[in-house]
Amino acid sequence: MGYGIRVVLVMNRKGGSGKSTLCRALASAAAARGETVTIFDTDASKSCLTWMQAGKEAGNWSPLVEVIHTLDALRVAEAIGQIYEQPDQEHLILIDTFGGGSEAQDVLAVAAHRIICPMMLSRGDLSETLETANWYLKLRGRVEKPGELAGFSVLLNRVPVRVSETERAVAEELFQSLPALEIYLGSRAAYVRMDREGLLGVIADKTPNRALAAHVQSAVKEAADLLEEIDQLILNPAEIA
């Protein structure tokens, strides 16, 4: 099934919530199914750009995936417009944002089809996620056509295999407060390896140890399931509660 061009804005006011890891996982999943991927790295740390460079050096990259670093939101919007003019219509565009909030993120949000807010299971992450949702609701009041603004969903990120009572309480409060994705990203060694070495699917293909390769493939499937859920939300958008 083809999904066309999709623009996903990965946004959380809190630094260290796993925004870049989420972009890398989704890029890995899309590339594994043969899609073109463009990541706009708008963080001054250049973490996604550095990731691409490391992946290419390690031989764990694909010509389908490109990372562009820029701090200029208008340049991102212009580049997205240029992508729409290209014949390739199977294209996942990911925008990795910086922590905090600014007018630049308003520009990026207007260009997106879906806004995904990753958070870890901590009180601090929940507080910043609620603030990010508040930014989104205020943005709906600022734009001329709020009905055309991308929908907003929270993604639980780096979820441990064993969830503590405190973490469970945070999750329950989240589910009562904001729209959250059903799929979450677990706390997997494969994602740590991905962050260091490149695209998940290529790493799995080049891992000779079958057991280790299977662990990486499990992460690829998890990311693919998440991408499928996001794609379905873009095709069938729902309003924030």
C-alpha positions as CSV (number, residue, x, y, z in Angstrom):
1,M,0.0,0.0,0.0
2,G,1.3,3.5,-0.9
3,Y,1.1,6.3,1.6
4,G,2.4,9.2,-0.5
5,I,4.3,12.1,1.0
6,R,3.9,12.4,4.8
7,V,5.4,15.1,7.0
8,V,5.9,14.1,10.7
9,L,6.9,16.8,13.2
10,V,8.6,15.2,16.2
11,M,8.2,17.8,19.0
12,N,8.6,18.0,22.8
13,R,9.6,21.1,24.7
14,K,11.8,18.9,26.9
15,G,15.3,18.0,25.7
16,G,16.3,14.3,26.1
17,S,12.8,12.9,25.5
18,G,14.0,10.7,22.6
19,K,13.0,12.9,19.6
20,S,16.1,12.0,17.6
21,T,15.9,8.3,18.4
22,L,12.3,8.3,17.3
23,C,13.2,9.9,14.0
24,R,16.0,7.4,13.4
25,A,13.7,4.5,14.2
26,L,10.9,5.7,11.8
27,A,13.5,6.4,9.1
28,S,14.9,2.9,9.5
29,A,11.4,1.4,9.2
30,A,10.5,3.4,6.1
31,A,13.8,2.7,4.4
32,A,13.4,-1.0,5.2
33,R,10.2,-1.0,3.1
34,G,11.8,0.9,0.3
35,E,10.6,4.4,0.9
36,T,12.5,7.6,0.4
37,V,13.2,9.4,3.7
38,T,14.3,13.0,4.4
39,I,15.1,14.0,8.0
40,F,15.3,17.7,8.7
41,D,17.6,18.1,11.7
42,T,16.7,21.5,13.2
43,D,18.7,21.0,16.5
44,A,22.0,22.9,16.9
45,S,23.5,19.7,18.3
46,K,23.3,18.1,14.8
47,S,22.6,14.7,16.3
48,C,20.8,13.3,13.3
49,L,23.3,14.7,10.9
50,T,26.1,13.1,12.9
51,W,24.2,9.9,12.9
52,M,24.0,9.8,9.2
53,Q,27.8,10.5,8.9
54,A,28.5,7.7,11.4
55,G,26.2,5.3,9.5
56,K,27.8,6.0,6.2
57,E,31.3,5.5,7.7
58,A,30.2,2.1,9.2
59,G,28.5,1.1,5.9
60,N,25.1,0.9,7.7
61,W,23.3,3.4,5.5
62,S,21.0,3.5,2.5
63,P,20.8,6.0,-0.5
64,L,17.1,6.2,0.3
65,V,17.7,8.3,3.4
66,E,19.0,11.8,3.6
67,V,19.6,14.1,6.6
68,I,19.5,17.9,6.1
69,H,20.7,20.1,9.0
70,T,19.2,23.6,9.2
71,L,18.1,26.0,11.9
72,D,15.9,27.9,9.4
73,A,12.3,26.8,9.6
74,L,11.4,28.7,6.5
75,R,14.1,26.7,4.6
76,V,12.5,23.5,5.8
77,A,9.1,24.6,4.6
78,E,10.6,25.5,1.2
79,A,12.4,22.2,0.9
80,I,9.2,20.3,1.7
81,G,7.5,22.2,-1.1
82,Q,10.3,21.2,-3.5
83,I,9.8,17.5,-2.5
84,Y,6.1,17.8,-3.5
85,E,7.3,18.8,-6.9
86,Q,9.3,15.7,-7.4
87,P,7.9,12.6,-9.1
88,D,8.6,10.3,-6.1
89,Q,5.4,10.2,-4.1
90,E,6.4,7.6,-1.5
91,H,8.4,9.9,0.8
92,L,8.5,10.1,4.6
93,I,9.6,13.5,5.8
94,L,10.7,13.7,9.5
95,I,11.4,17.0,11.3
96,D,13.5,16.6,14.4
97,T,13.1,19.7,16.6
98,F,15.0,21.2,19.4
99,G,13.8,21.5,23.0
100,G,11.9,24.6,24.1
101,G,9.3,26.5,22.1
102,S,9.5,29.3,19.5
103,E,7.7,30.8,16.5
104,A,9.9,28.6,14.3
105,Q,8.1,25.5,15.6
106,D,4.7,27.1,14.7
107,V,6.0,27.3,11.1
108,L,7.0,23.6,11.1
109,A,3.8,22.5,12.7
110,V,1.7,24.1,9.9
111,A,3.8,22.1,7.4
112,A,3.2,18.8,9.1
113,H,0.6,16.1,8.6
114,R,1.1,14.8,12.2
115,I,2.8,16.0,15.3
116,I,4.3,13.3,17.5
117,C,5.4,14.1,21.0
118,P,7.7,11.4,22.5
119,M,7.9,11.1,26.3
120,M,9.5,8.8,28.8
121,L,7.7,7.5,31.8
122,S,8.7,10.2,34.3
123,R,6.9,13.0,36.1
124,G,9.2,15.5,34.5
125,D,8.5,14.2,31.0
126,L,4.8,14.2,31.6
127,S,4.9,17.8,32.8
128,E,6.8,19.0,29.7
129,T,4.5,16.9,27.5
130,L,1.5,18.6,28.9
131,E,3.2,22.0,28.2
132,T,3.8,20.9,24.7
133,A,0.2,19.9,24.3
134,N,-0.7,23.4,25.6
135,W,1.5,25.0,23.0
136,Y,-0.4,22.9,20.4
137,L,-3.8,24.0,21.7
138,K,-2.7,27.7,21.7
139,L,-1.4,27.2,18.1
140,R,-4.9,26.1,17.1
141,G,-6.1,29.4,18.3
142,R,-3.5,31.3,16.3
143,V,-3.8,29.7,12.9
144,E,-6.4,30.9,10.4
145,K,-7.7,27.3,9.7
146,P,-7.4,25.2,12.9
147,G,-9.3,22.4,11.3
148,E,-6.4,22.0,8.8
149,L,-3.7,21.8,11.5
150,A,-2.0,18.4,12.0
151,G,-3.3,16.2,14.7
152,F,-1.2,15.7,17.9
153,S,-0.3,12.4,19.5
154,V,2.0,11.4,22.4
155,L,4.4,8.4,22.0
156,L,5.7,6.5,25.0
157,N,9.4,6.2,24.4
158,R,12.1,3.9,26.0
159,V,9.5,1.9,27.9
160,P,11.2,-0.7,30.1
161,V,10.2,-4.3,30.1
162,R,9.2,-4.1,33.8
163,V,7.3,-0.9,34.5
164,S,7.3,0.4,38.1
165,E,4.2,1.5,40.0
166,T,5.3,5.1,39.6
167,E,5.8,4.7,35.8
168,R,2.4,3.0,35.6
169,A,0.8,5.9,37.3
170,V,2.5,8.3,34.9
171,A,1.2,6.3,31.9
172,E,-2.4,6.2,33.3
173,E,-2.3,10.0,33.9
174,L,-1.1,10.5,30.3
175,F,-3.8,8.3,28.8
176,Q,-6.5,10.2,30.8
177,S,-5.1,13.6,29.6
178,L,-3.9,13.4,26.0
179,P,-4.3,11.3,22.9
180,A,-1.5,8.6,22.9
181,L,-0.4,6.1,20.3
182,E,-1.1,2.5,21.0
183,I,2.4,1.4,19.8
184,Y,5.3,2.4,22.0
185,L,9.1,2.1,21.6
186,G,10.7,-0.2,24.2
187,S,14.0,0.3,25.9
188,R,16.0,-1.9,23.5
189,A,19.7,-2.3,23.0
190,A,19.0,-2.3,19.3
191,Y,18.0,1.4,19.5
192,V,21.2,2.3,21.3
193,R,23.1,0.5,18.6
194,M,21.1,2.3,15.9
195,D,21.9,5.7,17.5
196,R,25.6,4.8,17.2
197,E,25.9,2.9,14.0
198,G,23.2,3.7,11.4
199,L,19.9,2.3,10.0
200,L,18.4,-0.6,11.8
201,G,17.5,-2.7,8.8
202,V,21.0,-2.5,7.4
203,I,22.6,-3.3,10.7
204,A,20.3,-6.4,11.0
205,D,21.3,-7.6,7.5
206,K,25.0,-7.2,8.3
207,T,24.9,-8.9,11.7
208,P,26.3,-12.5,11.3
209,N,25.1,-13.7,14.7
210,R,21.5,-14.9,14.1
211,A,20.3,-14.2,17.7
212,L,21.6,-10.6,17.7
213,A,20.2,-10.1,14.2
214,A,16.8,-11.3,15.4
215,H,16.9,-8.7,18.2
216,V,17.6,-5.9,15.7
217,Q,14.8,-7.2,13.4
218,S,12.4,-7.1,16.4
219,A,13.2,-3.4,16.8
220,V,12.7,-2.9,13.0
221,K,9.2,-4.5,13.3
222,E,8.3,-2.4,16.4
223,A,9.3,0.8,14.5
224,A,7.4,-0.4,11.4
225,D,4.3,-1.0,13.5
226,L,4.6,2.5,14.9
227,L,5.0,4.0,11.5
228,E,2.0,2.1,10.3
229,E,-0.1,3.6,13.1
230,I,1.1,7.1,12.4
231,D,0.4,6.6,8.7
232,Q,-3.2,5.5,9.5
233,L,-3.7,8.6,11.7
234,I,-2.5,10.8,8.8
235,L,-5.0,9.0,6.4
236,N,-7.7,9.2,9.0
237,P,-6.9,12.3,11.1
238,A,-8.5,12.7,14.6
239,E,-8.8,15.9,16.6
240,I,-7.0,16.3,19.9
241,A,-9.3,15.8,22.8
